[in-house]
Amino acid sequence: MARNELRPVVRLKSAAGTGHTYVTTKNRRNDPDRMTLRKYDPIVRRHVTYREER
């Protein structure tokens, strides 16, 4: 599958400071700013905010 500049691959880093990351894609047209999601952090064993890192 070819890489598309409209849907770049981004890394989401845990705001809990554990260093855990998720990798996903995002649509630049719909989400031009940094993405934030609440996802499960297995190191602290609870849901925390994950923020897109550049």
N, C-alpha and C positions, 0 to 999 in steps of 0.2 A: 504494500500500500504506500502510495507516494505521500510525502509530507506536504502539508498545505500551510501557507503563511496565514490564512484566515483562521485556522485552528491550531495554534502552536501548543507544544507540550510544555506544561508548567509543573513546578514542584511546589507542593503545599507543605509548609513546615509548622510543627506544633508550637503553639504559643505557651505551652507549659514548660518549655525549656529542656525537653528531653532529647531533642535532636531527631525525633522520629519524623519521617516524611511520607507523603503520598505523591504519586505521579498521575496526572490527568491531563486532559486537553480542555481548552476553552475556546469559545467563539469570540473573537476580538470585536466583531460588529455589535454583539449584544452586551458584552462585558469589557469595555475598554479599560476600566480601572482594575486595581488589584482585587483578586477574588478572596473571599473569606468564607469558610464552611465550618460547620461543627461536625467533627468526625471522632471516631473512637481512637484513643491513644492507648495501645496495649502496655506501655511502660508504666503509666500511672493508673491504668485500668478504669478509665472513665472517659466521657465525651468532653473534648476541649475544642477551642477554636483553632483552626488551621488557616494560615495566611500565605498567600502566594509570595514566593521569594523570587528575586530577579538576579 
